[in-house]
């Protein structure tokens, strides 16, 4: 008798509804413990970045504990060295940062106002409405009040979040050291009848998460290289740093991409105040890289891990944003991927009468053994 | 260098050494394999896997005895496997469903190596891979000889 293989099983509507509901619930809970979720997310990225090296060490004969300790120690030494090298540069540049930020903001505003003035010259309705004056006045009010209204809150939020983000390397170390024990703990708790399916489930969850986070890192690298190359060709300053920051911001779907685009435009508009075509070129480059991202890079990297229908992905991104804000936007796809694997495998196990019959048979055998001399 | 961080052989690793599948591995290599295996206990009469199932693991008999048979045809079984012998490897090699049922005939303890760990081991540890592949080939050739000779 041939039973359906895990790959042949197709989840029904009930399982799919459960997957979507479970994803929303998880996002809702995550939003409540965001202070833990964010470092956990960074820790997962570190963990999956380090995992291949750890497995290589384990397979070459090191214990799990020693491999995790060696990798964490090595990474800490590298980070410390980089920090020591970067400190003189940071202290030299820090005094200029405020000046840079106001200069770039002014550059962006000038670009916006000059674009609006051009529009006014071409479209009489805009000129009659004095759009550029209105926008300039509102922006001036906003920038005057920005420091008073938002800067203190932003600084406090940053100060509150910094310690929890520092948790990430510790979490990553314990994931590396004890992840396999947790894996065993879970599989040992499973009855024999469901054991092989549980192995498959755990492997698939691990594979989905690993491919997602490794894919995210690869995507970031590809985005950085493309954006940096394009910005360098346009002549914009610090193309590599801008490319990297923009690629990292793109981790947050939609919102991050818009923020990245704004950043690039601000820099381009400031570097070339008399050549707005460079800023428009930067917008064009950004859109081109987004298209590359969506149609080539994403399917090559993250798309391989999450076999989700594109329509469902887009809908779930909106749902994630509505349920848990920016965190929901960022987490919805990996959470949905894991919920899919979990839901489909659980559906397969629950709907397999043979596995349940084998479990009942094993239970009867255990009861008989337990009661043999009573 | 860093030898003090390497693992010491455990009791399970020593028991795995008695398996034909891992014959010829050094204590350190056995310890590596042992780190990837799960230990499961089955009562006499308990089904380990069914014919037609998608195989996700290979099993090594540590103690007890396992019957390989077609469903409902326990007597005579296709094979009777004791300590040191292994089964379930075919599904991992050809990715096809299980060709027979495995059932514990005595209370048994099995070491289980999952498909993903088996593939990872074969991909990343050349020496263990060559030894295990040789033992798998020997096992299959032995079965072929048995079939040909009736």
Interface residues (C-beta under 8 A of the other chain):
Chain A: X1 X2 X3 X5 X6 X7 X55 X56 X58 X59 X60 X61 X62 X63 X64 X66 X69 X70 X180 X184 X187 X188 X192 X193 X195 X196 X197 X199 X200 X203 X207 X354 X358 X361 X362 X365 X366 X369
Chain B: X2 X5 X6 X7 X28 X29 X31 X32 X35 X38 X40 X42 X43 X44 X45 X46 X47 X48 X49 X50 X51 X52 X53 X54 X55 X56 X57 X71 X97 X112 X114 X115 X116 X120 X121 X124 X125
